[in-house]
Amino acid sequence: MGFFDKLKQSFSKKEDKELYSTGLDSTKATFGTKLKEMFTGKPKFDDAWYDHLLAVLIQSDVSLKSAQKIIKAFRKEVKPSMTQEESLETLAGVMMRQYGENIEPYALEDSRLNAILVVGVNGSGKTTTCAKLAHYYKSEGKRVLLVGGDTFRAAGSNQLKVWADEIGVDFIGGDEGRDAASVYVDAARHAKAEAYDVMICDSAGRLQNKVNLMKELDKMKRVLEREVGAIDHTYLVIDGNTGQNGLLQAKTFTEVTPIDSLIVTKLDGSPKGGVLLSIKDELGIKVSHIGLGEKMEDLRPFDIEAYLYNLVSDNA
């Protein structure tokens, strides 16, 4: 059985296969098409060809470091005798091994309060992602509290309250300018008193002053740890359309606070999408979820096999 046949077999069993197919259309039409065009006819696999492949990868938001690693491994494995499909399968296999295994999304622990912190740059889709996580946990029968910790941005906390009302979960937030840590104190005490299963804490995402951001996030973490014992999972949200700039922003957050996993949003509108192949190399952290649409259900666990199958397979 060929590599693509194995991916197809795995993909056919996914419950969200239709969403993956439609959500990655833009990425497949550009990044995927450019990759497949590299293998049309009888490629010579000479230096000029590899230079072209490097350009395609970088133009599609794969970082230089990751692109060079992919090409180095591919050069060792590809053979002139391979068919067009076999060569493309070899490249896809290299990409999958370089990324590694999928990371399982955080699973709530029963019979206690779970504290989740969500960080990221303003505009990355962070607040909407908090709402989508809340929707998911509510659908699983959990009692959810959304916490509006973005008191720096005008109407930042109110935006999350609108989502909370729409989803049908409880909310605690603060007015603009209020100390975000004090919002977390009120929320944590309320969540413990009322026996919530999970509290999902939004946060400010300004990067103009890294020192202030570091101080604020450090204070918020200390408050949460004091009130609930520990932060169970910290998600970093990055916009899939910002590519290399998004990675640079993400690096700043990893310097400020420990990150457990990443959520890459807005991939349904991304003509590139190669950033997913660079995240582990650049940040040392894996992607747990990707955003494949605007609906609450469109935040899905990331699956590297499904991603690659939809990216370059003609059967997808």
Disulfide bonds with the S-S distance in Angstrom:
none
